[in-house]
Amino acid sequence: MAKKKQQQLTITLVKSPIGYTKRQKNTVRALGLRRMNQSVSHEDTPVIRGMIDKVGHLVRVEEK
């Protein structure tokens, strides 16, 4: 059976997590973001979507 190709998400850090809770800072780090305007690509999964929901005010998401 052929695997379905997962949709990719490009996540960019647009606001600094300084001044936010440690939990939000850790979520940004877990997404692989370290610097402002850095972008990472992840597969569109419920886990990644949940992380984005928690720090949506700090990141910009684009679907590929």
Backbone as JSON, one array per atom type, in Angstrom:
{
  "sequence": "MAKKKQQQLTITLVKSPIGYTKRQKNTVRALGLRRMNQSVSHEDTPVIRGMIDKVGHLVRVEEK",
  "N": [[0.84, -1.18, 0.0], [0.6, 2.15, -0.87], [2.11, 4.99, 0.65], [0.55, 7.95, 1.82], [1.39, 11.22, 0.82], [2.51, 13.48, 3.15], [1.41, 16.74, 4.02], [3.44, 19.64, 4.07], [4.5, 22.02, 6.52], [5.66, 25.3, 6.91], [7.25, 26.93, 9.39], [7.81, 29.98, 10.97], [9.64, 31.95, 13.19], [8.46, 34.89, 14.43], [8.22, 36.64, 16.49], [9.84, 37.4, 19.52], [10.32, 35.01, 22.15], [11.01, 35.98, 24.6], [10.05, 37.1, 27.74], [7.78, 35.66, 27.86], [6.13, 32.69, 29.12], [8.05, 29.96, 30.53], [7.21, 27.54, 29.57], [6.13, 28.18, 27.05], [8.44, 29.1, 25.79], [9.91, 26.73, 25.75], [8.31, 25.25, 24.03], [8.64, 26.62, 21.61], [11.35, 26.09, 21.2], [11.21, 23.31, 20.96], [9.96, 23.08, 18.55], [12.05, 23.6, 16.94], [13.01, 26.11, 16.56], [15.25, 28.75, 16.94], [16.27, 31.3, 16.51], [15.2, 34.67, 15.7], [13.14, 35.14, 12.85], [13.9, 32.73, 11.78], [13.23, 29.8, 9.91], [11.54, 26.68, 9.84], [10.73, 23.4, 8.59], [8.05, 21.2, 8.93], [6.16, 18.13, 9.05], [2.64, 18.09, 8.55], [1.05, 17.37, 11.25], [-1.15, 16.29, 13.93], [0.17, 16.7, 16.38], [2.15, 18.66, 15.88], [0.46, 20.72, 15.04], [-0.89, 21.24, 17.44], [1.2, 22.26, 18.99], [1.74, 24.57, 17.57], [-0.65, 25.95, 17.99], [-0.38, 26.66, 20.67], [1.69, 28.52, 20.66], [1.01, 30.38, 18.77], [0.9, 33.14, 18.61], [3.49, 33.88, 18.39], [4.61, 32.84, 16.13], [4.63, 32.38, 12.49], [2.79, 30.62, 10.12], [2.99, 28.72, 7.19], [1.49, 26.87, 4.63], [2.62, 24.28, 2.54]],
  "CA": [[0.0, 0.0, 0.0], [1.39, 3.38, -0.99], [1.91, 5.97, 1.71], [0.1, 9.27, 1.39], [2.39, 12.26, 1.06], [2.07, 14.44, 4.16], [1.57, 18.15, 3.69], [4.49, 20.29, 4.83], [4.27, 23.33, 7.11], [6.84, 26.11, 7.17], [7.0, 27.71, 10.61], [8.8, 31.03, 11.12], [9.57, 32.69, 14.45], [8.34, 36.31, 14.08], [8.24, 37.43, 17.72], [10.72, 36.79, 20.51], [9.65, 34.42, 23.3], [11.46, 36.62, 25.84], [8.94, 37.71, 28.45], [6.68, 34.7, 27.92], [6.37, 31.63, 30.09], [9.07, 28.96, 30.2], [6.54, 26.51, 28.78], [6.05, 28.66, 25.67], [9.82, 29.12, 25.28], [10.27, 25.34, 25.47], [7.56, 24.82, 22.85], [9.32, 27.21, 20.46], [12.59, 25.32, 21.03], [10.84, 21.97, 20.5], [9.64, 23.21, 17.12], [13.32, 23.74, 16.23], [13.26, 27.53, 16.3], [16.22, 29.3, 17.87], [16.49, 32.73, 16.25], [14.16, 35.42, 15.02], [13.04, 34.97, 11.4], [14.34, 31.4, 11.36], [12.13, 28.97, 9.45], [11.72, 25.23, 9.84], [9.65, 22.67, 7.94], [7.56, 20.01, 9.64], [4.97, 17.53, 8.47], [1.39, 18.56, 9.16], [0.49, 16.35, 12.13], [-1.87, 16.88, 15.06], [1.11, 17.11, 17.43], [2.74, 19.94, 15.47], [-0.63, 21.71, 15.06], [-1.13, 21.59, 18.84], [2.29, 23.12, 19.43], [1.54, 25.86, 16.9], [-1.76, 26.62, 18.66], [0.09, 27.2, 21.95], [2.6, 29.67, 20.45], [0.57, 31.0, 17.52], [1.16, 34.57, 18.65], [4.93, 34.08, 18.19], [5.05, 32.24, 14.86], [3.83, 32.48, 11.27], [2.73, 29.29, 9.52], [2.63, 28.66, 5.78], [1.32, 25.5, 4.14], [3.23, 24.03, 1.21]],
  "C": [[0.88, 1.24, 0.0], [1.06, 4.34, 0.15], [1.44, 7.28, 1.1], [1.19, 10.28, 1.72], [1.8, 13.28, 2.04], [2.31, 15.87, 3.66], [2.64, 18.75, 4.6], [4.03, 21.65, 5.34], [5.6, 24.03, 7.26], [6.49, 27.05, 8.32], [8.14, 28.69, 10.79], [8.57, 31.76, 12.44], [9.57, 34.19, 14.13], [8.35, 37.22, 15.31], [9.06, 36.67, 18.76], [9.92, 36.2, 21.68], [10.11, 35.01, 24.64], [10.25, 37.31, 26.48], [7.72, 36.82, 28.51], [7.06, 33.57, 28.86], [7.43, 30.65, 29.58], [8.46, 27.86, 29.32], [6.45, 26.91, 27.3], [7.44, 28.71, 25.03], [10.25, 27.71, 24.9], [9.54, 24.81, 24.24], [8.2, 25.37, 21.58], [10.6, 26.43, 20.17], [12.29, 23.93, 20.48], [10.45, 21.96, 19.03], [10.92, 23.36, 16.29], [13.69, 25.17, 15.92], [14.19, 28.09, 17.38], [16.39, 30.81, 17.73], [15.29, 33.36, 15.58], [14.27, 35.23, 13.51], [13.62, 33.66, 10.89], [13.11, 30.59, 10.97], [12.51, 27.51, 9.51], [10.53, 24.6, 9.13], [9.32, 21.43, 8.76], [6.39, 19.44, 8.87], [3.75, 18.0, 9.24], [0.76, 17.42, 9.95], [-0.27, 17.02, 13.26], [-0.95, 17.36, 16.18], [1.69, 18.48, 17.12], [1.67, 21.04, 15.49], [-0.93, 22.16, 16.49], [-0.06, 22.52, 19.38], [2.14, 24.53, 18.83], [0.41, 26.63, 17.58], [-1.3, 27.28, 19.96], [0.99, 28.42, 21.79], [2.26, 30.4, 19.16], [0.82, 32.49, 17.46], [2.64, 34.9, 18.42], [5.43, 33.63, 16.82], [4.11, 32.56, 13.71], [3.91, 31.12, 10.58], [2.27, 29.41, 8.07], [2.53, 27.21, 5.37], [1.93, 25.39, 2.75], [2.42, 23.03, 0.47]]
}
